[in-house]
Amino acid sequence: MRPHIRAALERSAELTRSNRLVDGMRMGEAAINQATYEEHPEIRQWLTDHADDFTRQED
């Protein structure tokens, strides 16, 4: 996965954790839409591995 796709997914998680779900979803969707077909399996795996990044509470 290209670095800017990963960075956008990480930012999406940050926004979601900060109760900015709509913004987080838009950011994540835009990243996925920019990804190539070959990147999709890696994105799916990243999302599975990092699901708690979207749901854990901020300190």
N, C-alpha and C positions, 0 to 999 in steps of 0.2 A: 504494500500500500504506500502510496506517495506521502511524503511528510505533511503536505498541506491538508490532505484528507484526514490523516490521523489527528492533526492539530484541531481541525474543525470538529471532529467527533469528541475530542477531549473538551473543547469549549462548550459543545452541546451538553455534555454531562455537567459542567460547571453551572451553566444556566439553569438546567433542570433542577439541580440541587438547591439553587437559589430561588426556587419557586417561580421561575420564569419558563414554565413548560412550553408555552407557545413559541417563544424565541428559541429555546433549545431544540424543539422539534424542527423548526424552520432551518436552523443551522445544520442539524444532522441530515435532514432531507436534502439540502443543497449539496452537502458533501457526497452523499450516496449518489445523487444524480450526476455528479461530475466524475464519479469513478467509472473505470472501464469494467467491462464484463469480467475480465480476469481478476479484478480486485474484489469483486463481490464476495467470494468465499472467505477471503481474509477479513473483510469487513464484518461478515456474519460472525466469524470466530472472535474477532476483537469485541464485538458487542456482547457475545456470550460471556467472554472472559471478564468483561468490565461492567457487567450489569449493575453491580453494587455502586459503581462510580456515579450512576444516575440517581440512586435512591438513598445513599447514606446521608446522615444529617451533617450539616456544616457545624464546625466548632465555634 
